[in-house]
Each structure stands twice: as C-alpha cells, then as structure tokens.
Amino acid sequence: MGIERAHVLVFGLVQGVFFRATCRETAQRIDGITGWVRNLPDGRVEVVAEGERESLDILVGWLRHGPPGASVEGLDVTWEMATGEFSGFEVSY
C-alpha cells in the first residue's frame, strides 16, 4: 500500500475546545501519520495528514467527532498525492 494525503476541513464548534492539541495527540498515536493541524480565521480547523489509507481513515473517523466539548457539523475531505514532506505531526500556527 502507498502513502496518501488527506486534506480535511472541519466545520462546527471546533475552536477553543482543545481540538488541535487533541488532534495532534491522536495522530501521534496512530502508526505512520505525519502532517499538521491549524485553526482557520473563519472558525474551521484544517488538517493535512499523510500515511497509509487505513491509518488516515482512523484519523478522519476521529475528526468526525473530535474531542469532548467539540461539536463537529461536518468534514470536507480531499484525497491527494502524498509529498513525504513531514517528519511528524504538529500544531501549525
């Protein structure tokens, strides 16, 4: 299996609820996931993650509900070609 990239925009009450920190912790626990998570000025959270499709599916599944306190209304997931540019998974500012 090859490495893929998921570019995800998360909508809803997803800022101010430790979404980024918990996303980073979750991604770091999933084998082989690299990338970043950040807040967007419009209230959404953006995630770019690379890894095996099975691992990315686990992360995307978590993004559908997020941490306690979040209220995810929806996701926009785009599958792209991986670049291999990341060495870990971090919060981006």
PyMOL Python script that loads the backbone (N, CA, C, O; Angstrom):
from pymol import cmd

cmd.read_pdbstr("""\
ATOM      1  N   MET A   1       0.833  -1.184   0.000  1.00  0.00           N
ATOM      2  CA  MET A   1       0.000   0.000   0.000  1.00  0.00           C
ATOM      3  C   MET A   1       0.876   1.245   0.000  1.00  0.00           C
ATOM      4  O   MET A   1       1.959   1.258   0.586  1.00  0.00           O
ATOM      5  N   GLY A   2       0.396   2.282  -0.661  1.00  0.00           N
ATOM      6  CA  GLY A   2       1.153   3.518  -0.734  1.00  0.00           C
ATOM      7  C   GLY A   2       0.699   4.542   0.278  1.00  0.00           C
ATOM      8  O   GLY A   2      -0.327   4.396   0.941  1.00  0.00           O
ATOM      9  N   ILE A   3       1.493   5.571   0.368  1.00  0.00           N
ATOM     10  CA  ILE A   3       1.185   6.680   1.262  1.00  0.00           C
ATOM     11  C   ILE A   3       0.250   7.641   0.526  1.00  0.00           C
ATOM     12  O   ILE A   3       0.446   7.933  -0.654  1.00  0.00           O
ATOM     13  N   GLU A   4      -0.763   8.126   1.237  1.00  0.00           N
ATOM     14  CA  GLU A   4      -1.712   9.089   0.683  1.00  0.00           C
ATOM     15  C   GLU A   4      -1.737  10.333   1.565  1.00  0.00           C
ATOM     16  O   GLU A   4      -1.147  10.365   2.644  1.00  0.00           O
ATOM     17  N   ARG A   5      -2.427  11.341   1.082  1.00  0.00           N
ATOM     18  CA  ARG A   5      -2.599  12.582   1.843  1.00  0.00           C
ATOM     19  C   ARG A   5      -4.085  12.884   1.950  1.00  0.00           C
ATOM     20  O   ARG A   5      -4.815  12.826   0.961  1.00  0.00           O
ATOM     21  N   ALA A   6      -4.525  13.208   3.168  1.00  0.00           N
ATOM     22  CA  ALA A   6      -5.887  13.677   3.397  1.00  0.00           C
ATOM     23  C   ALA A   6      -5.809  15.149   3.779  1.00  0.00           C
ATOM     24  O   ALA A   6      -5.105  15.525   4.717  1.00  0.00           O
ATOM     25  N   HIS A   7      -6.537  15.969   3.044  1.00  0.00           N
ATOM     26  CA  HIS A   7      -6.668  17.400   3.372  1.00  0.00           C
ATOM     27  C   HIS A   7      -8.092  17.572   3.871  1.00  0.00           C
ATOM     28  O   HIS A   7      -9.047  17.399   3.113  1.00  0.00           O
ATOM     29  N   VAL A   8      -8.235  17.915   5.160  1.00  0.00           N
ATOM     30  CA  VAL A   8      -9.550  17.915   5.801  1.00  0.00           C
ATOM     31  C   VAL A   8      -9.855  19.299   6.371  1.00  0.00           C
ATOM     32  O   VAL A   8      -9.024  19.908   7.044  1.00  0.00           O
ATOM     33  N   LEU A   9     -11.047  19.773   6.090  1.00  0.00           N
ATOM     34  CA  LEU A   9     -11.587  20.975   6.722  1.00  0.00           C
ATOM     35  C   LEU A   9     -12.714  20.534   7.636  1.00  0.00           C
ATOM     36  O   LEU A   9     -13.632  19.836   7.205  1.00  0.00           O
ATOM     37  N   VAL A  10     -12.647  20.940   8.905  1.00  0.00           N
ATOM     38  CA  VAL A  10     -13.612  20.519   9.916  1.00  0.00           C
ATOM     39  C   VAL A  10     -14.473  21.720  10.280  1.00  0.00           C
ATOM     40  O   VAL A  10     -13.952  22.783  10.619  1.00  0.00           O
ATOM     41  N   PHE A  11     -15.799  21.552  10.211  1.00  0.00           N
ATOM     42  CA  PHE A  11     -16.765  22.621  10.461  1.00  0.00           C
ATOM     43  C   PHE A  11     -17.495  22.394  11.773  1.00  0.00           C
ATOM     44  O   PHE A  11     -17.675  21.253  12.196  1.00  0.00           O
ATOM     45  N   GLY A  12     -17.911  23.462  12.412  1.00  0.00           N
ATOM     46  CA  GLY A  12     -18.705  23.370  13.629  1.00  0.00           C
ATOM     47  C   GLY A  12     -18.029  24.118  14.765  1.00  0.00           C
ATOM     48  O   GLY A  12     -17.230  25.026  14.535  1.00  0.00           O
ATOM     49  N   LEU A  13     -18.353  23.732  15.987  1.00  0.00           N
ATOM     50  CA  LEU A  13     -17.699  24.302  17.164  1.00  0.00           C
ATOM     51  C   LEU A  13     -16.418  23.509  17.378  1.00  0.00           C
ATOM     52  O   LEU A  13     -16.400  22.511  18.099  1.00  0.00           O
ATOM     53  N   VAL A  14     -15.341  23.975  16.736  1.00  0.00           N
ATOM     54  CA  VAL A  14     -14.088  23.207  16.739  1.00  0.00           C
ATOM     55  C   VAL A  14     -12.886  24.053  17.159  1.00  0.00           C
ATOM     56  O   VAL A  14     -11.752  23.575  17.123  1.00  0.00           O
ATOM     57  N   GLN A  15     -13.120  25.286  17.548  1.00  0.00           N
ATOM     58  CA  GLN A  15     -12.043  26.115  18.084  1.00  0.00           C
ATOM     59  C   GLN A  15     -12.361  26.449  19.531  1.00  0.00           C
ATOM     60  O   GLN A  15     -13.521  26.633  19.897  1.00  0.00           O
ATOM     61  N   GLY A  16     -11.309  26.526  20.357  1.00  0.00           N
ATOM     62  CA  GLY A  16     -11.493  26.820  21.761  1.00  0.00           C
ATOM     63  C   GLY A  16     -11.918  25.617  22.583  1.00  0.00           C
ATOM     64  O   GLY A  16     -12.371  25.767  23.718  1.00  0.00           O
ATOM     65  N   VAL A  17     -11.774  24.415  22.017  1.00  0.00           N
ATOM     66  CA  VAL A  17     -12.180  23.178  22.705  1.00  0.00           C
ATOM     67  C   VAL A  17     -11.041  22.151  22.701  1.00  0.00           C
ATOM     68  O   VAL A  17     -11.281  20.949  22.820  1.00  0.00           O
ATOM     69  N   PHE A  18      -9.804  22.635  22.563  1.00  0.00           N
ATOM     70  CA  PHE A  18      -8.602  21.785  22.541  1.00  0.00           C
ATOM     71  C   PHE A  18      -8.582  20.825  21.340  1.00  0.00           C
ATOM     72  O   PHE A  18      -7.996  19.745  21.408  1.00  0.00           O
ATOM     73  N   PHE A  19      -9.229  21.234  20.246  1.00  0.00           N
ATOM     74  CA  PHE A  19      -9.289  20.381  19.059  1.00  0.00           C
ATOM     75  C   PHE A  19      -7.896  20.117  18.492  1.00  0.00           C
ATOM     76  O   PHE A  19      -7.552  18.970  18.210  1.00  0.00           O
ATOM     77  N   ARG A  20      -7.091  21.169  18.322  1.00  0.00           N
ATOM     78  CA  ARG A  20      -5.767  20.998  17.717  1.00  0.00           C
ATOM     79  C   ARG A  20      -4.865  20.112  18.566  1.00  0.00           C
ATOM     80  O   ARG A  20      -4.230  19.191  18.050  1.00  0.00           O
ATOM     81  N   ALA A  21      -4.808  20.385  19.852  1.00  0.00           N
ATOM     82  CA  ALA A  21      -3.930  19.601  20.732  1.00  0.00           C
ATOM     83  C   ALA A  21      -4.353  18.137  20.778  1.00  0.00           C
ATOM     84  O   ALA A  21      -3.515  17.237  20.734  1.00  0.00           O
ATOM     85  N   THR A  22      -5.651  17.911  20.864  1.00  0.00           N
ATOM     86  CA  THR A  22      -6.140  16.537  20.922  1.00  0.00           C
ATOM     87  C   THR A  22      -5.970  15.839  19.579  1.00  0.00           C
ATOM     88  O   THR A  22      -5.703  14.638  19.537  1.00  0.00           O
ATOM     89  N   CYS A  23      -6.120  16.571  18.491  1.00  0.00           N
ATOM     90  CA  CYS A  23      -5.876  16.010  17.160  1.00  0.00           C
ATOM     91  C   CYS A  23      -4.418  15.582  17.035  1.00  0.00           C
ATOM     92  O   CYS A  23      -4.128  14.493  16.539  1.00  0.00           O
ATOM     93  N   ARG A  24      -3.503  16.436  17.483  1.00  0.00           N
ATOM     94  CA  ARG A  24      -2.078  16.095  17.431  1.00  0.00           C
ATOM     95  C   ARG A  24      -1.801  14.832  18.237  1.00  0.00           C
ATOM     96  O   ARG A  24      -1.115  13.929  17.758  1.00  0.00           O
ATOM     97  N   GLU A  25      -2.327  14.761  19.450  1.00  0.00           N
ATOM     98  CA  GLU A  25      -2.123  13.580  20.291  1.00  0.00           C
ATOM     99  C   GLU A  25      -2.686  12.323  19.627  1.00  0.00           C
ATOM    100  O   GLU A  25      -2.055  11.266  19.651  1.00  0.00           O
ATOM    101  N   THR A  26      -3.861  12.443  19.041  1.00  0.00           N
ATOM    102  CA  THR A  26      -4.495  11.311  18.371  1.00  0.00           C
ATOM    103  C   THR A  26      -3.667  10.870  17.175  1.00  0.00           C
ATOM    104  O   THR A  26      -3.414   9.677  17.006  1.00  0.00           O
ATOM    105  N   ALA A  27      -3.243  11.813  16.343  1.00  0.00           N
ATOM    106  CA  ALA A  27      -2.448  11.486  15.154  1.00  0.00           C
ATOM    107  C   ALA A  27      -1.126  10.843  15.541  1.00  0.00           C
ATOM    108  O   ALA A  27      -0.663   9.926  14.863  1.00  0.00           O
ATOM    109  N   GLN A  28      -0.515  11.308  16.618  1.00  0.00           N
ATOM    110  CA  GLN A  28       0.771  10.752  17.044  1.00  0.00           C
ATOM    111  C   GLN A  28       0.629   9.327  17.565  1.00  0.00           C
ATOM    112  O   GLN A  28       1.597   8.566  17.560  1.00  0.00           O
ATOM    113  N   ARG A  29      -0.575   8.960  18.016  1.00  0.00           N
ATOM    114  CA  ARG A  29      -0.809   7.591  18.476  1.00  0.00           C
ATOM    115  C   ARG A  29      -1.094   6.626  17.329  1.00  0.00           C
ATOM    116  O   ARG A  29      -0.997   5.411  17.503  1.00  0.00           O
ATOM    117  N   ILE A  30      -1.444   7.154  16.165  1.00  0.00           N
ATOM    118  CA  ILE A  30      -1.747   6.306  15.005  1.00  0.00           C
ATOM    119  C   ILE A  30      -0.452   6.084  14.238  1.00  0.00           C
ATOM    120  O   ILE A  30       0.227   7.044  13.873  1.00  0.00           O
ATOM    121  N   ASP A  31      -0.112   4.842  13.996  1.00  0.00           N
ATOM    122  CA  ASP A  31       1.151   4.490  13.358  1.00  0.00           C
ATOM    123  C   ASP A  31       1.299   5.116  11.973  1.00  0.00           C
ATOM    124  O   ASP A  31       0.458   4.920  11.096  1.00  0.00           O
ATOM    125  N   GLY A  32       2.384   5.871  11.792  1.00  0.00           N
ATOM    126  CA  GLY A  32       2.757   6.357  10.471  1.00  0.00           C
ATOM    127  C   GLY A  32       2.103   7.638  10.002  1.00  0.00           C
ATOM    128  O   GLY A  32       2.276   8.016   8.844  1.00  0.00           O
ATOM    129  N   ILE A  33       1.359   8.320  10.856  1.00  0.00           N
ATOM    130  CA  ILE A  33       0.692   9.559  10.436  1.00  0.00           C
ATOM    131  C   ILE A  33       1.628  10.750  10.643  1.00  0.00           C
ATOM    132  O   ILE A  33       2.211  10.916  11.714  1.00  0.00           O
ATOM    133  N   THR A  34       1.761  11.569   9.612  1.00  0.00           N
ATOM    134  CA  THR A  34       2.517  12.815   9.699  1.00  0.00           C
ATOM    135  C   THR A  34       1.648  13.946   9.157  1.00  0.00           C
ATOM    136  O   THR A  34       0.662  13.700   8.462  1.00  0.00           O
ATOM    137  N   GLY A  35       2.019  15.194   9.479  1.00  0.00           N
ATOM    138  CA  GLY A  35       1.279  16.336   8.956  1.00  0.00           C
ATOM    139  C   GLY A  35       1.114  17.416   9.990  1.00  0.00           C
ATOM    140  O   GLY A  35       1.965  17.589  10.862  1.00  0.00           O
ATOM    141  N   TRP A  36      -0.001  18.160   9.895  1.00  0.00           N
ATOM    142  CA  TRP A  36      -0.258  19.258  10.806  1.00  0.00           C
ATOM    143  C   TRP A  36      -1.751  19.552  10.930  1.00  0.00           C
ATOM    144  O   TRP A  36      -2.566  19.096  10.129  1.00  0.00           O
ATOM    145  N   VAL A  37      -2.079  20.330  11.963  1.00  0.00           N
ATOM    146  CA  VAL A  37      -3.443  20.809  12.201  1.00  0.00           C
ATOM    147  C   VAL A  37      -3.346  22.282  12.571  1.00  0.00           C
ATOM    148  O   VAL A  37      -2.417  22.692  13.267  1.00  0.00           O
ATOM    149  N   ARG A  38      -4.314  23.086  12.102  1.00  0.00           N
ATOM    150  CA  ARG A  38      -4.318  24.509  12.449  1.00  0.00           C
ATOM    151  C   ARG A  38      -5.741  25.057  12.449  1.00  0.00           C
ATOM    152  O   ARG A  38      -6.639  24.505  11.813  1.00  0.00           O
ATOM    153  N   ASN A  39      -5.921  26.155  13.177  1.00  0.00           N
ATOM    154  CA  ASN A  39      -7.175  26.900  13.150  1.00  0.00           C
ATOM    155  C   ASN A  39      -7.178  27.816  11.932  1.00  0.00           C
ATOM    156  O   ASN A  39      -6.135  28.327  11.524  1.00  0.00           O
ATOM    157  N   LEU A  40      -8.345  28.013  11.365  1.00  0.00           N
ATOM    158  CA  LEU A  40      -8.525  28.978  10.280  1.00  0.00           C
ATOM    159  C   LEU A  40      -9.294  30.186  10.817  1.00  0.00           C
ATOM    160  O   LEU A  40     -10.077  30.050  11.757  1.00  0.00           O
ATOM    161  N   PRO A  41      -9.079  31.358  10.234  1.00  0.00           N
ATOM    162  CA  PRO A  41      -9.745  32.578  10.722  1.00  0.00           C
ATOM    163  C   PRO A  41     -11.272  32.497  10.695  1.00  0.00           C
ATOM    164  O   PRO A  41     -11.935  33.204  11.454  1.00  0.00           O
ATOM    165  N   ASP A  42     -11.837  31.656   9.841  1.00  0.00           N
ATOM    166  CA  ASP A  42     -13.301  31.572   9.725  1.00  0.00           C
ATOM    167  C   ASP A  42     -13.935  30.596  10.721  1.00  0.00           C
ATOM    168  O   ASP A  42     -15.138  30.343  10.648  1.00  0.00           O
ATOM    169  N   GLY A  43     -13.143  30.044  11.652  1.00  0.00           N
ATOM    170  CA  GLY A  43     -13.695  29.159  12.678  1.00  0.00           C
ATOM    171  C   GLY A  43     -13.533  27.684  12.393  1.00  0.00           C
ATOM    172  O   GLY A  43     -13.817  26.856  13.259  1.00  0.00           O
ATOM    173  N   ARG A  44     -13.081  27.332  11.196  1.00  0.00           N
ATOM    174  CA  ARG A  44     -12.847  25.926  10.876  1.00  0.00           C
ATOM    175  C   ARG A  44     -11.466  25.497  11.360  1.00  0.00           C
ATOM    176  O   ARG A  44     -10.627  26.328  11.705  1.00  0.00           O
ATOM    177  N   VAL A  45     -11.248  24.188  11.378  1.00  0.00           N
ATOM    178  CA  VAL A  45      -9.932  23.611  11.631  1.00  0.00           C
ATOM    179  C   VAL A  45      -9.504  22.905  10.355  1.00  0.00           C
ATOM    180  O   VAL A  45     -10.301  22.206   9.729  1.00  0.00           O
ATOM    181  N   GLU A  46      -8.245  23.088   9.968  1.00  0.00           N
ATOM    182  CA  GLU A  46      -7.686  22.455   8.775  1.00  0.00           C
ATOM    183  C   GLU A  46      -6.656  21.421   9.207  1.00  0.00           C
ATOM    184  O   GLU A  46      -5.824  21.682  10.076  1.00  0.00           O
ATOM    185  N   VAL A  47      -6.721  20.240   8.589  1.00  0.00           N
ATOM    186  CA  VAL A  47      -5.790  19.154   8.873  1.00  0.00           C
ATOM    187  C   VAL A  47      -5.212  18.659   7.556  1.00  0.00           C
ATOM    188  O   VAL A  47      -5.949  18.405   6.603  1.00  0.00           O
ATOM    189  N   VAL A  48      -3.900  18.524   7.506  1.00  0.00           N
ATOM    190  CA  VAL A  48      -3.229  17.867   6.383  1.00  0.00           C
ATOM    191  C   VAL A  48      -2.449  16.715   6.989  1.00  0.00           C
ATOM    192  O   VAL A  48      -1.570  16.918   7.827  1.00  0.00           O
ATOM    193  N   ALA A  49      -2.777  15.501   6.558  1.00  0.00           N
ATOM    194  CA  ALA A  49      -2.145  14.317   7.136  1.00  0.00           C
ATOM    195  C   ALA A  49      -1.747  13.352   6.038  1.00  0.00           C
ATOM    196  O   ALA A  49      -2.455  13.187   5.044  1.00  0.00           O
ATOM    197  N   GLU A  50      -0.596  12.713   6.236  1.00  0.00           N
ATOM    198  CA  GLU A  50      -0.125  11.702   5.301  1.00  0.00           C
ATOM    199  C   GLU A  50       0.104  10.392   6.025  1.00  0.00           C
ATOM    200  O   GLU A  50       0.464  10.375   7.203  1.00  0.00           O
ATOM    201  N   GLY A  51      -0.107   9.297   5.315  1.00  0.00           N
ATOM    202  CA  GLY A  51       0.103   7.966   5.875  1.00  0.00           C
ATOM    203  C   GLY A  51      -0.600   6.928   5.025  1.00  0.00           C
ATOM    204  O   GLY A  51      -1.132   7.235   3.958  1.00  0.00           O
ATOM    205  N   GLU A  52      -0.598   5.702   5.508  1.00  0.00           N
ATOM    206  CA  GLU A  52      -1.344   4.632   4.845  1.00  0.00           C
ATOM    207  C   GLU A  52      -2.837   4.950   4.938  1.00  0.00           C
ATOM    208  O   GLU A  52      -3.285   5.552   5.914  1.00  0.00           O
ATOM    209  N   ARG A  53      -3.600   4.550   3.932  1.00  0.00           N
ATOM    210  CA  ARG A  53      -5.037   4.868   3.891  1.00  0.00           C
ATOM    211  C   ARG A  53      -5.768   4.372   5.136  1.00  0.00           C
ATOM    212  O   ARG A  53      -6.631   5.074   5.663  1.00  0.00           O
ATOM    213  N   GLU A  54      -5.441   3.187   5.607  1.00  0.00           N
ATOM    214  CA  GLU A  54      -6.104   2.638   6.794  1.00  0.00           C
ATOM    215  C   GLU A  54      -5.870   3.538   8.010  1.00  0.00           C
ATOM    216  O   GLU A  54      -6.793   3.788   8.786  1.00  0.00           O
ATOM    217  N   SER A  55      -4.648   4.021   8.173  1.00  0.00           N
ATOM    218  CA  SER A  55      -4.331   4.918   9.292  1.00  0.00           C
ATOM    219  C   SER A  55      -5.037   6.266   9.131  1.00  0.00           C
ATOM    220  O   SER A  55      -5.547   6.821  10.104  1.00  0.00           O
ATOM    221  N   LEU A  56      -5.065   6.787   7.913  1.00  0.00           N
ATOM    222  CA  LEU A  56      -5.757   8.052   7.661  1.00  0.00           C
ATOM    223  C   LEU A  56      -7.259   7.919   7.918  1.00  0.00           C
ATOM    224  O   LEU A  56      -7.888   8.849   8.423  1.00  0.00           O
ATOM    225  N   ASP A  57      -7.828   6.772   7.573  1.00  0.00           N
ATOM    226  CA  ASP A  57      -9.252   6.548   7.839  1.00  0.00           C
ATOM    227  C   ASP A  57      -9.548   6.596   9.335  1.00  0.00           C
ATOM    228  O   ASP A  57     -10.604   7.082   9.742  1.00  0.00           O
ATOM    229  N   ILE A  58      -8.628   6.097  10.155  1.00  0.00           N
ATOM    230  CA  ILE A  58      -8.796   6.160  11.609  1.00  0.00           C
ATOM    231  C   ILE A  58      -8.803   7.616  12.062  1.00  0.00           C
ATOM    232  O   ILE A  58      -9.655   8.018  12.854  1.00  0.00           O
ATOM    233  N   LEU A  59      -7.849   8.410  11.557  1.00  0.00           N
ATOM    234  CA  LEU A  59      -7.785   9.825  11.927  1.00  0.00           C
ATOM    235  C   LEU A  59      -9.029  10.569  11.457  1.00  0.00           C
ATOM    236  O   LEU A  59      -9.606  11.344  12.219  1.00  0.00           O
ATOM    237  N   VAL A  60      -9.446  10.348  10.226  1.00  0.00           N
ATOM    238  CA  VAL A  60     -10.640  11.025   9.702  1.00  0.00           C
ATOM    239  C   VAL A  60     -11.868  10.624  10.527  1.00  0.00           C
ATOM    240  O   VAL A  60     -12.743  11.454  10.779  1.00  0.00           O
ATOM    241  N   GLY A  61     -11.935   9.370  10.943  1.00  0.00           N
ATOM    242  CA  GLY A  61     -13.033   8.931  11.810  1.00  0.00           C
ATOM    243  C   GLY A  61     -13.051   9.706  13.118  1.00  0.00           C
ATOM    244  O   GLY A  61     -14.117  10.086  13.603  1.00  0.00           O
ATOM    245  N   TRP A  62     -11.866   9.943  13.695  1.00  0.00           N
ATOM    246  CA  TRP A  62     -11.791  10.730  14.922  1.00  0.00           C
ATOM    247  C   TRP A  62     -12.212  12.171  14.664  1.00  0.00           C
ATOM    248  O   TRP A  62     -12.899  12.773  15.489  1.00  0.00           O
ATOM    249  N   LEU A  63     -11.806  12.731  13.523  1.00  0.00           N
ATOM    250  CA  LEU A  63     -12.154  14.115  13.186  1.00  0.00           C
ATOM    251  C   LEU A  63     -13.660  14.316  13.076  1.00  0.00           C
ATOM    252  O   LEU A  63     -14.143  15.436  13.245  1.00  0.00           O
ATOM    253  N   ARG A  64     -14.401  13.267  12.798  1.00  0.00           N
ATOM    254  CA  ARG A  64     -15.860  13.378  12.654  1.00  0.00           C
ATOM    255  C   ARG A  64     -16.547  13.755  13.963  1.00  0.00           C
ATOM    256  O   ARG A  64     -17.669  14.261  13.943  1.00  0.00           O
ATOM    257  N   HIS A  65     -15.889  13.517  15.105  1.00  0.00           N
ATOM    258  CA  HIS A  65     -16.496  13.907  16.383  1.00  0.00           C
ATOM    259  C   HIS A  65     -15.565  14.791  17.216  1.00  0.00           C
ATOM    260  O   HIS A  65     -16.048  15.595  18.013  1.00  0.00           O
ATOM    261  N   GLY A  66     -14.245  14.665  17.056  1.00  0.00           N
ATOM    262  CA  GLY A  66     -13.298  15.498  17.777  1.00  0.00           C
ATOM    263  C   GLY A  66     -13.267  15.203  19.263  1.00  0.00           C
ATOM    264  O   GLY A  66     -13.771  14.172  19.708  1.00  0.00           O
ATOM    265  N   PRO A  67     -12.671  16.112  20.036  1.00  0.00           N
ATOM    266  CA  PRO A  67     -12.554  15.913  21.478  1.00  0.00           C
ATOM    267  C   PRO A  67     -13.869  16.249  22.191  1.00  0.00           C
ATOM    268  O   PRO A  67     -14.775  16.834  21.595  1.00  0.00           O
ATOM    269  N   PRO A  68     -13.964  15.870  23.481  1.00  0.00           N
ATOM    270  CA  PRO A  68     -15.130  16.303  24.261  1.00  0.00           C
ATOM    271  C   PRO A  68     -15.201  17.831  24.231  1.00  0.00           C
ATOM    272  O   PRO A  68     -14.177  18.507  24.330  1.00  0.00           O
ATOM    273  N   GLY A  69     -16.374  18.352  24.098  1.00  0.00           N
ATOM    274  CA  GLY A  69     -16.550  19.804  24.025  1.00  0.00           C
ATOM    275  C   GLY A  69     -16.701  20.312  22.607  1.00  0.00           C
ATOM    276  O   GLY A  69     -17.254  21.391  22.393  1.00  0.00           O
ATOM    277  N   ALA A  70     -16.217  19.550  21.631  1.00  0.00           N
ATOM    278  CA  ALA A  70     -16.375  19.940  20.228  1.00  0.00           C
ATOM    279  C   ALA A  70     -17.752  19.512  19.730  1.00  0.00           C
ATOM    280  O   ALA A  70     -18.346  18.566  20.245  1.00  0.00           O
ATOM    281  N   SER A  71     -18.238  20.210  18.741  1.00  0.00           N
ATOM    282  CA  SER A  71     -19.483  19.845  18.076  1.00  0.00           C
ATOM    283  C   SER A  71     -19.228  19.927  16.573  1.00  0.00           C
ATOM    284  O   SER A  71     -19.443  20.964  15.945  1.00  0.00           O
ATOM    285  N   VAL A  72     -18.763  18.808  16.012  1.00  0.00           N
ATOM    286  CA  VAL A  72     -18.416  18.770  14.590  1.00  0.00           C
ATOM    287  C   VAL A  72     -19.693  18.666  13.772  1.00  0.00           C
ATOM    288  O   VAL A  72     -20.486  17.741  13.950  1.00  0.00           O
ATOM    289  N   GLU A  73     -19.881  19.625  12.875  1.00  0.00           N
ATOM    290  CA  GLU A  73     -21.054  19.623  11.998  1.00  0.00           C
ATOM    291  C   GLU A  73     -20.779  18.926  10.680  1.00  0.00           C
ATOM    292  O   GLU A  73     -21.706  18.445  10.029  1.00  0.00           O
ATOM    293  N   GLY A  74     -19.507  18.863  10.274  1.00  0.00           N
ATOM    294  CA  GLY A  74     -19.189  18.201   9.020  1.00  0.00           C
ATOM    295  C   GLY A  74     -17.719  18.307   8.683  1.00  0.00           C
ATOM    296  O   GLY A  74     -16.964  19.067   9.288  1.00  0.00           O
ATOM    297  N   LEU A  75     -17.339  17.511   7.688  1.00  0.00           N
ATOM    298  CA  LEU A  75     -15.966  17.486   7.185  1.00  0.00           C
ATOM    299  C   LEU A  75     -15.985  17.634   5.684  1.00  0.00           C
ATOM    300  O   LEU A  75     -16.916  17.194   5.009  1.00  0.00           O
ATOM    301  N   ASP A  76     -14.951  18.256   5.176  1.00  0.00           N
ATOM    302  CA  ASP A  76     -14.687  18.283   3.745  1.00  0.00           C
ATOM    303  C   ASP A  76     -13.336  17.605   3.570  1.00  0.00           C
ATOM    304  O   ASP A  76     -12.305  18.182   3.915  1.00  0.00           O
ATOM    305  N   VAL A  77     -13.331  16.384   3.036  1.00  0.00           N
ATOM    306  CA  VAL A  77     -12.103  15.601   2.898  1.00  0.00           C
ATOM    307  C   VAL A  77     -11.715  15.531   1.429  1.00  0.00           C
ATOM    308  O   VAL A  77     -12.520  15.145   0.582  1.00  0.00           O
ATOM    309  N   THR A  78     -10.482  15.906   1.136  1.00  0.00           N
ATOM    310  CA  THR A  78      -9.930  15.794  -0.210  1.00  0.00           C
ATOM    311  C   THR A  78      -8.733  14.857  -0.142  1.00  0.00           C
ATOM    312  O   THR A  78      -7.836  15.050   0.678  1.00  0.00           O
ATOM    313  N   TRP A  79      -8.720  13.844  -1.001  1.00  0.00           N
ATOM    314  CA  TRP A  79      -7.597  12.907  -1.058  1.00  0.00           C
ATOM    315  C   TRP A  79      -6.638  13.370  -2.140  1.00  0.00           C
ATOM    316  O   TRP A  79      -7.035  13.647  -3.272  1.00  0.00           O
ATOM    317  N   GLU A  80      -5.354  13.448  -1.763  1.00  0.00           N
ATOM    318  CA  GLU A  80      -4.331  13.983  -2.657  1.00  0.00           C
ATOM    319  C   GLU A  80      -3.125  13.055  -2.689  1.00  0.00           C
ATOM    320  O   GLU A  80      -3.048  12.090  -1.929  1.00  0.00           O
ATOM    321  N   MET A  81      -2.190  13.359  -3.572  1.00  0.00           N
ATOM    322  CA  MET A  81      -0.926  12.636  -3.623  1.00  0.00           C
ATOM    323  C   MET A  81      -0.056  13.081  -2.456  1.00  0.00           C
ATOM    324  O   MET A  81       0.054  14.276  -2.180  1.00  0.00           O
ATOM    325  N   ALA A  82       0.555  12.138  -1.777  1.00  0.00           N
ATOM    326  CA  ALA A  82       1.452  12.458  -0.668  1.00  0.00           C
ATOM    327  C   ALA A  82       2.749  13.054  -1.203  1.00  0.00           C
ATOM    328  O   ALA A  82       3.188  12.735  -2.308  1.00  0.00           O
ATOM    329  N   THR A  83       3.353  13.925  -0.398  1.00  0.00           N
ATOM    330  CA  THR A  83       4.625  14.533  -0.783  1.00  0.00           C
ATOM    331  C   THR A  83       5.780  14.015   0.065  1.00  0.00           C
ATOM    332  O   THR A  83       6.940  14.125  -0.330  1.00  0.00           O
ATOM    333  N   GLY A  84       5.467  13.451   1.231  1.00  0.00           N
ATOM    334  CA  GLY A  84       6.516  12.963   2.118  1.00  0.00           C
ATOM    335  C   GLY A  84       7.288  14.076   2.803  1.00  0.00           C
ATOM    336  O   GLY A  84       8.400  13.853   3.282  1.00  0.00           O
ATOM    337  N   GLU A  85       6.718  15.265   2.856  1.00  0.00           N
ATOM    338  CA  GLU A  85       7.447  16.425   3.383  1.00  0.00           C
ATOM    339  C   GLU A  85       7.456  16.528   4.906  1.00  0.00           C
ATOM    340  O   GLU A  85       8.211  17.332   5.452  1.00  0.00           O
ATOM    341  N   PHE A  86       6.641  15.740   5.609  1.00  0.00           N
ATOM    342  CA  PHE A  86       6.520  15.875   7.057  1.00  0.00           C
ATOM    343  C   PHE A  86       7.334  14.808   7.785  1.00  0.00           C
ATOM    344  O   PHE A  86       7.489  13.688   7.300  1.00  0.00           O
ATOM    345  N   SER A  87       7.852  15.178   8.961  1.00  0.00           N
ATOM    346  CA  SER A  87       8.603  14.208   9.759  1.00  0.00           C
ATOM    347  C   SER A  87       7.838  13.802  11.012  1.00  0.00           C
ATOM    348  O   SER A  87       8.215  12.840  11.680  1.00  0.00           O
ATOM    349  N   GLY A  88       6.784  14.512  11.332  1.00  0.00           N
ATOM    350  CA  GLY A  88       5.957  14.213  12.499  1.00  0.00           C
ATOM    351  C   GLY A  88       4.603  14.857  12.311  1.00  0.00           C
ATOM    352  O   GLY A  88       4.268  15.278  11.203  1.00  0.00           O
ATOM    353  N   PHE A  89       3.812  14.943  13.378  1.00  0.00           N
ATOM    354  CA  PHE A  89       2.515  15.602  13.304  1.00  0.00           C
ATOM    355  C   PHE A  89       2.495  16.711  14.344  1.00  0.00           C
ATOM    356  O   PHE A  89       2.697  16.462  15.532  1.00  0.00           O
ATOM    357  N   GLU A  90       2.251  17.941  13.890  1.00  0.00           N
ATOM    358  CA  GLU A  90       2.381  19.104  14.757  1.00  0.00           C
ATOM    359  C   GLU A  90       1.179  20.038  14.623  1.00  0.00           C
ATOM    360  O   GLU A  90       0.407  19.953  13.668  1.00  0.00           O
ATOM    361  N   VAL A  91       1.043  20.925  15.598  1.00  0.00           N
ATOM    362  CA  VAL A  91       0.103  22.026  15.510  1.00  0.00           C
ATOM    363  C   VAL A  91       0.797  23.146  14.757  1.00  0.00           C
ATOM    364  O   VAL A  91       1.913  23.532  15.104  1.00  0.00           O
ATOM    365  N   SER A  92       0.142  23.670  13.730  1.00  0.00           N
ATOM    366  CA  SER A  92       0.698  24.774  12.943  1.00  0.00           C
ATOM    367  C   SER A  92      -0.034  26.052  13.343  1.00  0.00           C
ATOM    368  O   SER A  92      -1.224  26.025  13.657  1.00  0.00           O
ATOM    369  N   TYR A  93       0.685  27.160  13.328  1.00  0.00           N
ATOM    370  CA  TYR A  93       0.095  28.452  13.705  1.00  0.00           C
ATOM    371  C   TYR A  93       0.181  29.428  12.557  1.00  0.00           C
ATOM    372  O   TYR A  93      -0.263  30.569  12.682  1.00  0.00           O
TER     373      TYR A  93
END
""", "prot")
cmd.dss("prot")
cmd.show_as("cartoon", "prot")
cmd.util.cbc("prot")
cmd.orient("prot")
